[in-house]
Amino acid sequence: MAPAASFRVTLQPSGHGFTTDGSDTVLQAALDAGLTLPYGCRNGACGTCKGKVIDGLVDHGSVQDQALSTADRASGLALFCCAKPLSDLVLECREVGTAKDIPVKIMPCRVQKIERVADDVIVLSLKLPANERLQFLAGQYIEFLLKDGKRRAFSIANAPHDDGFLQLHVRMIGGGEFTGHVFAGMKEKDILRFQGPYGSFFLREESKKPVILLAGGTGFAPIKALVEHAIHNHITRPMEIYWGAGNRAGLYLPDLPAGWAAAHGHIRYVPVLSDATPQDAWQGRSGLVHRAVLEDHAHLAAYQVYACGAPGMIDAARAGFVAQGLPPEEFFADAFTYAPVVANGVPA
């Protein structure tokens, strides 16, 4: 059997590069290598991923004429969501470095699955249109656009590489109009509209510092996205996940972080309950989740912290961690944690 081809792809002006065997599109190979190029539909229809082939040859694949014209091809342009390398390549394209590089879009979605994982928590899976994708950074959020003009924001719980669906973790809020509908009225195949992505709660990948990930309740949603993104991109910075809840049921996906820790030596998982009941038969850590971090780390100067939960937890964590040496600029919290009523660390 002949050895698989190996092509080197270099991106300009950044100088970043990666190697691919040519079986994947340029976009997919770049994403797999941890380099984020702009994209929209992933199927050659929108033109968002268009860039220039400075050197080398590509198979353009199945692109639509309105997205890549004959004149575009003649001038060296390609759609990287469809193009596959036929040789080493030098490509001119921009890369997504921060949230401001990603366009905010209004999109429809269909409720694909409603999974009750606790009495007061639903994991909601939303299917996007077949010809569209939402590009986002792990940890960002979307806002549902409701008929009365109001908006409801929820963190995206899946990582960007797994973008066929959007997963949200929805906690029932007493008196919450939208969450009440999710729990009592929403059905699979319902159509919703949302706008996004938003937020600056995403992993600063340029840093090599060890990471503390602090989640309260359904604040686990964006933490899940951050961890899954890091694992997918082979980021091996030490990561310690502290997930706090009132009782055992509040840790509604306990096997997931435990599995990460079992499979990856650089990941540690510490569940913490503040109000365990006798029925919980809890043998783990107790008290406030941010206090568990302080008990384990007398000095936090070398760390980055990503925290998502209720405003009180965020405030207490920030003050306590900075007092124990964390640089204030290394504390990242969901942008909406200061709203008076929260779910997933953002307004309910």
RAGI-V896868 format. One record per residue. RES is the residue in three letters. SS is DSSP state (h for helix, s for strand, l for the rest). PSI is psi in radians with two decimals (NA if undefined). D_CENTER is the distance of its C-alpha to the mean C-alpha in Angstrom with 1 decimal. Layout:
BEGIN
{{RES,SS,PSI,D_CENTER} {RES,SS,PSI,D_CENTER}}
END
This chain:
BEGIN
{{MET,l,2.33,39.6} {ALA,l,2.50,38.7} {PRO,l,2.58,35.8} {ALA,l,2.54,32.5} {ALA,l,2.68,32.2} {SER,l,2.07,30.1} {PHE,s,2.43,29.2} {ARG,s,2.20,28.0} {VAL,s,2.17,25.8} {THR,s,2.32,25.9} {LEU,s,2.33,24.0} {GLN,s,2.49,26.0} {PRO,l,0.04,26.3} {SER,l,-0.52,23.7} {GLY,l,-0.01,25.6} {HIS,l,2.68,22.5} {GLY,s,2.93,23.3} {PHE,s,2.90,22.6} {THR,s,2.47,24.8} {THR,s,2.68,24.6} {ASP,l,0.01,27.2} {GLY,l,-0.04,27.0} {SER,l,-0.40,25.9} {ASP,l,2.81,22.5} {THR,l,2.84,21.9} {VAL,h,-0.76,21.5} {LEU,h,-0.87,18.0} {GLN,h,-0.74,16.9} {ALA,h,-0.67,18.8} {ALA,h,-0.80,17.3} {LEU,h,-0.72,13.7} {ASP,h,-0.47,15.0} {ALA,l,0.05,16.6} {GLY,l,0.24,13.6} {LEU,l,2.21,14.8} {THR,l,1.93,12.9} {LEU,s,2.66,15.5} {PRO,l,2.49,15.5} {TYR,l,2.85,15.7} {GLY,l,-1.12,16.2} {CYS,l,-0.49,17.8} {ARG,l,0.19,17.9} {ASN,l,0.45,21.5} {GLY,l,0.38,23.7} {ALA,l,-0.47,24.2} {CYS,l,-0.45,22.6} {GLY,l,0.04,23.3} {THR,l,-0.58,20.2} {CYS,l,0.25,20.0} {LYS,s,2.38,23.7} {GLY,s,3.12,25.0} {LYS,s,2.37,28.4} {VAL,s,1.81,29.8} {ILE,s,-0.67,32.0} {ASP,s,2.39,33.3} {GLY,l,-3.14,33.3} {LEU,l,2.53,33.1} {VAL,s,2.70,30.5} {ASP,s,2.04,30.8} {HIS,l,-0.37,29.4} {GLY,l,-2.81,28.7} {SER,l,1.61,28.6} {VAL,l,2.72,27.9} {GLN,l,2.47,29.3} {ASP,l,-0.62,32.1} {GLN,l,-0.37,30.7} {ALA,l,-0.53,27.6} {LEU,l,1.76,29.6} {SER,l,2.96,33.4} {THR,h,-0.69,36.2} {ALA,h,-0.66,36.7} {ASP,h,-0.83,33.1} {ARG,h,-0.73,33.6} {ALA,h,-0.51,37.0} {SER,l,0.08,35.5} {GLY,l,0.13,33.0} {LEU,s,2.69,29.8} {ALA,s,2.74,27.4} {LEU,s,1.99,24.3} {PHE,l,-0.22,22.0} {CYS,l,-0.26,20.2} {CYS,l,-0.54,23.6} {ALA,l,2.40,25.6} {LYS,s,2.47,26.3} {PRO,s,2.45,28.2} {LEU,l,-0.02,31.9} {SER,l,3.12,32.5} {ASP,l,2.58,31.1} {LEU,s,2.55,29.4} {VAL,s,2.10,29.1} {LEU,s,2.49,26.7} {GLU,s,2.03,26.4} {CYS,l,2.74,23.0} {ARG,l,2.73,20.7} {GLU,s,2.67,17.4} {VAL,l,1.98,14.2} {GLY,l,-0.58,14.4} {THR,l,3.03,13.1} {ALA,h,-0.55,11.7} {LYS,h,-0.25,15.4} {ASP,h,-0.15,15.4} {ILE,l,2.20,13.4} {PRO,l,2.47,15.7} {VAL,l,2.30,15.2} {LYS,s,2.69,16.5} {ILE,s,2.21,18.2} {MET,s,2.62,17.7} {PRO,s,2.81,19.2} {CYS,s,2.79,17.7} {ARG,s,2.38,19.5} {VAL,s,1.99,19.1} {GLN,s,-0.67,19.0} {LYS,s,2.42,19.0} {ILE,s,1.89,19.7} {GLU,s,2.00,19.7} {ARG,s,1.91,21.4} {VAL,s,-0.18,20.2} {ALA,s,2.95,22.3} {ASP,l,-0.57,25.0} {ASP,l,0.34,22.8} {VAL,s,2.26,19.2} {ILE,s,2.36,18.1} {VAL,s,2.04,15.1} {LEU,s,2.19,15.1} {SER,s,2.23,14.2} {LEU,s,2.27,14.6} {LYS,s,2.32,16.0} {LEU,s,2.83,15.9} {PRO,l,2.61,19.2} {ALA,l,-0.52,20.4} {ASN,l,0.27,20.8} {GLU,l,2.64,17.6} {ARG,l,2.67,13.9} {LEU,l,2.02,11.3} {GLN,l,2.33,9.9} {PHE,l,2.88,6.9} {LEU,l,2.50,5.2} {ALA,l,2.20,2.1} {GLY,l,-0.21,4.1} {GLN,l,3.07,6.0} {TYR,s,2.91,8.4} {ILE,s,2.84,11.2} {GLU,s,2.13,14.9} {PHE,s,2.42,17.2} {LEU,s,1.93,20.5} {LEU,l,2.81,23.4} {LYS,l,-0.46,26.9} {ASP,l,0.15,28.4} {GLY,l,-0.15,26.4} {LYS,l,2.87,24.2} {ARG,s,2.60,20.4} {ARG,s,2.23,18.1} {ALA,s,2.43,14.6} {PHE,s,2.45,11.8} {SER,s,2.53,8.3} {ILE,l,2.19,5.9} {ALA,l,-0.12,6.1} {ASN,l,2.79,5.3} {ALA,l,2.75,3.9} {PRO,l,-0.51,5.5} {HIS,l,-0.33,8.7} {ASP,l,1.21,9.2} {ASP,l,0.26,9.6} {GLY,l,-0.52,13.0} {PHE,s,2.79,12.0} {LEU,s,2.30,9.7} {GLN,s,2.30,9.8} {LEU,s,2.60,10.7} {HIS,s,1.98,12.7} {VAL,s,2.08,15.9} {ARG,s,2.42,18.6} {MET,l,2.15,22.1} {ILE,l,2.19,23.4} {GLY,l,2.14,27.2} {GLY,l,0.03,28.5} {GLY,l,2.08,25.1} {GLU,h,-0.81,26.0} {PHE,h,-0.81,22.7} {THR,h,-0.55,21.6} {GLY,h,-0.68,25.3} {HIS,h,-0.71,25.0} {VAL,h,-0.75,21.9} {PHE,h,-0.51,24.0} {ALA,h,-0.46,27.4} {GLY,l,-0.40,27.3} {MET,l,2.48,24.3} {LYS,l,2.71,25.0} {GLU,l,2.48,23.3} {LYS,l,-0.02,23.7} {ASP,l,2.58,23.7} {ILE,s,2.32,22.5} {LEU,s,2.85,20.3} {ARG,s,2.49,19.4} {PHE,s,2.88,16.4} {GLN,s,2.48,15.6} {GLY,s,-3.04,12.6} {PRO,s,2.81,10.2} {TYR,s,2.86,11.2} {GLY,l,2.66,10.9} {SER,l,0.30,11.2} {PHE,l,1.46,9.1} {PHE,l,2.76,7.4} {LEU,l,2.24,9.1} {ARG,l,1.65,12.5} {GLU,l,-0.24,13.1} {GLU,l,-0.31,16.7} {SER,l,2.62,17.6} {LYS,l,0.09,19.2} {LYS,l,2.59,19.5} {PRO,s,2.69,18.8} {VAL,s,2.36,15.9} {ILE,s,2.19,16.4} {LEU,s,2.01,13.6} {LEU,s,2.11,15.3} {ALA,s,2.35,14.5} {GLY,s,2.08,17.1} {GLY,h,-2.24,17.2} {THR,h,0.07,14.3} {GLY,h,-0.13,12.6} {PHE,h,-0.40,11.4} {ALA,h,-1.01,8.7} {PRO,h,-0.48,6.1} {ILE,h,-0.73,8.0} {LYS,h,-0.79,7.6} {ALA,h,-0.75,3.9} {LEU,h,-0.79,5.4} {VAL,h,-0.77,8.4} {GLU,h,-0.62,7.8} {HIS,h,-0.78,6.6} {ALA,h,-0.75,9.7} {ILE,h,-0.79,11.9} {HIS,h,-0.62,11.4} {ASN,l,0.26,12.3} {HIS,l,0.64,15.1} {ILE,l,2.05,14.3} {THR,l,0.37,17.0} {ARG,l,2.44,17.2} {PRO,l,2.32,18.4} {MET,s,2.22,15.9} {GLU,s,2.08,17.4} {ILE,s,2.06,15.6} {TYR,s,2.02,17.8} {TRP,s,2.06,17.3} {GLY,s,2.53,20.0} {ALA,s,2.97,21.5} {GLY,l,-0.97,25.1} {ASN,l,-3.14,26.1} {ARG,h,-0.61,25.0} {ALA,h,-0.44,23.8} {GLY,h,-0.35,21.3} {LEU,l,1.37,19.4} {TYR,l,-0.20,18.7} {LEU,l,1.02,16.9} {PRO,h,-0.52,18.9} {ASP,h,-0.38,19.2} {LEU,h,-1.01,15.6} {PRO,h,-0.56,15.4} {ALA,h,-0.66,19.1} {GLY,h,-0.68,18.5} {TRP,h,-0.80,16.1} {ALA,h,-0.64,18.8} {ALA,h,-0.57,21.5} {ALA,h,-0.32,20.2} {HIS,l,2.06,19.1} {GLY,l,-0.36,21.7} {HIS,l,0.02,19.5} {ILE,s,2.31,17.5} {ARG,s,2.48,19.4} {TYR,s,2.23,18.9} {VAL,s,1.78,21.0} {PRO,s,2.51,21.2} {VAL,s,2.27,23.3} {LEU,s,2.36,25.3} {SER,l,-0.45,27.1} {ASP,l,0.95,29.5} {ALA,l,2.45,29.9} {THR,l,2.85,32.7} {PRO,h,-0.59,35.4} {GLN,h,-0.42,34.0} {ASP,h,-0.44,30.8} {ALA,l,0.86,33.0} {TRP,l,2.21,30.5} {GLN,l,0.02,31.3} {GLY,l,-2.80,28.2} {ARG,s,2.56,27.5} {SER,s,2.76,28.5} {GLY,l,-2.84,28.2} {LEU,l,2.42,25.6} {VAL,h,-0.64,22.4} {HIS,h,-0.47,22.5} {ARG,h,-0.58,26.1} {ALA,h,-0.69,25.2} {VAL,h,-0.81,23.3} {LEU,h,-0.62,26.4} {GLU,h,-0.58,28.7} {ASP,h,-0.33,27.0} {HIS,l,1.71,26.7} {ALA,l,-0.47,29.8} {HIS,l,2.16,28.5} {LEU,l,0.24,25.0} {ALA,l,-0.48,25.9} {ALA,l,0.06,24.1} {TYR,s,2.82,20.7} {GLN,s,2.54,17.4} {VAL,s,2.35,16.1} {TYR,s,2.05,12.8} {ALA,s,2.39,14.0} {CYS,s,2.21,13.1} {GLY,l,-2.73,16.0} {ALA,l,2.70,19.3} {PRO,h,-0.70,21.0} {GLY,h,-0.72,23.6} {MET,h,-0.76,21.5} {ILE,h,-0.81,19.6} {ASP,h,-0.82,23.1} {ALA,h,-0.69,24.7} {ALA,h,-0.81,22.1} {ARG,h,-0.86,22.3} {ALA,h,-0.79,26.1} {GLY,h,-0.71,26.5} {PHE,h,-0.72,24.3} {VAL,h,-0.65,25.9} {ALA,h,-0.43,29.3} {GLN,l,0.44,28.6} {GLY,l,-0.08,27.9} {LEU,l,2.22,24.2} {PRO,l,2.28,24.2} {PRO,h,-0.57,23.1} {GLU,h,-0.13,21.0} {GLU,h,0.20,18.9} {PHE,s,2.02,17.8} {PHE,s,2.26,14.5} {ALA,s,2.73,14.0} {ASP,l,2.42,12.3} {ALA,l,-0.33,14.4} {PHE,l,0.28,16.0} {THR,l,-0.22,17.0} {TYR,l,0.07,20.6} {ALA,l,2.55,21.2} {PRO,l,-0.49,24.1} {VAL,l,2.17,22.6} {VAL,s,2.66,19.1} {ALA,s,2.31,16.8} {ASN,l,0.37,13.4} {GLY,l,0.09,14.5} {VAL,s,2.92,15.1} {PRO,s,2.45,18.2} {ALA,l,NA,19.2}}
END
